[in-house]
Amino acid sequence: MNELKVELFLSKDIEEAYTEIYTDKLTDNIQKAIEILEDDEYNDKPSLLAVNNGQDISLLDYNDIYMIRIENKQVVVYTKKDEYTSKKPLYQLEDILDSSFVRISKTTIINIHKINRVAPSFRGMMFVELKNDLKDTISRKYLPTFKQSLDI
């Protein structure tokens, strides 16, 4: 199968939304997309992020995301064991993610439910370690918002 192409058509004239998928092979990602599209719970509250995994597009549940960070001018999305890329800039991701996510620096957003520990760092900053062993620094500028999100 060649690269997956996705087309979206928005219309106010339709009575009921529907999806058509044309493929030569039913992959795990396509099966997951079908399940998500058919699940009314997902349709009521967006909690998925479309990311790139090479040429594949994956849909990540917000609960599976640990960190989103800019590295080498690319937005990298980290899960427990994997990393993906996103074409959306960090500020757009910050707007669409739910309250589980907080920006900790100019280049990093973390899921507060995935924090393992927080410790003091140098020059008034703090250090955060996530449950998947990813580490980053919480800058002074974002520290008040970070503390507020944790109710401390």
DABELNOR-V624128 format. One record per residue. RES is the residue in three letters. SS is DSSP state (~ for helix, > for strand, _ for the rest). Layout:
{{RES | SS} {RES | SS}}
This chain:
{{MET | _} {ASN | _} {GLU | _} {LEU | _} {LYS | _} {VAL | _} {GLU | _} {LEU | _} {PHE | _} {LEU | _} {SER | _} {LYS | _} {ASP | _} {ILE | _} {GLU | _} {GLU | _} {ALA | _} {TYR | _} {THR | _} {GLU | _} {ILE | _} {TYR | _} {THR | _} {ASP | _} {LYS | _} {LEU | _} {THR | _} {ASP | ~} {ASN | ~} {ILE | ~} {GLN | ~} {LYS | ~} {ALA | ~} {ILE | ~} {GLU | ~} {ILE | ~} {LEU | ~} {GLU | ~} {ASP | _} {ASP | ~} {GLU | ~} {TYR | ~} {ASN | ~} {ASP | ~} {LYS | _} {PRO | _} {SER | _} {LEU | >} {LEU | >} {ALA | >} {VAL | >} {ASN | >} {ASN | >} {GLY | _} {GLN | _} {ASP | >} {ILE | >} {SER | >} {LEU | >} {LEU | >} {ASP | >} {TYR | ~} {ASN | ~} {ASP | ~} {ILE | _} {TYR | _} {MET | >} {ILE | >} {ARG | >} {ILE | >} {GLU | >} {ASN | _} {LYS | _} {GLN | >} {VAL | >} {VAL | >} {VAL | >} {TYR | >} {THR | _} {LYS | _} {LYS | _} {ASP | _} {GLU | >} {TYR | >} {THR | >} {SER | >} {LYS | _} {LYS | _} {PRO | _} {LEU | ~} {TYR | ~} {GLN | ~} {LEU | ~} {GLU | ~} {ASP | ~} {ILE | ~} {LEU | _} {ASP | _} {SER | _} {SER | _} {PHE | >} {VAL | >} {ARG | >} {ILE | >} {SER | >} {LYS | _} {THR | _} {THR | >} {ILE | >} {ILE | >} {ASN | >} {ILE | ~} {HIS | ~} {LYS | ~} {ILE | >} {ASN | >} {ARG | >} {VAL | >} {ALA | >} {PRO | >} {SER | _} {PHE | _} {ARG | _} {GLY | _} {MET | _} {MET | >} {PHE | >} {VAL | >} {GLU | >} {LEU | >} {LYS | _} {ASN | _} {ASP | _} {LEU | _} {LYS | >} {ASP | >} {THR | >} {ILE | >} {SER | _} {ARG | ~} {LYS | ~} {TYR | ~} {LEU | ~} {PRO | ~} {THR | ~} {PHE | ~} {LYS | ~} {GLN | ~} {SER | ~} {LEU | _} {ASP | _} {ILE | _}}
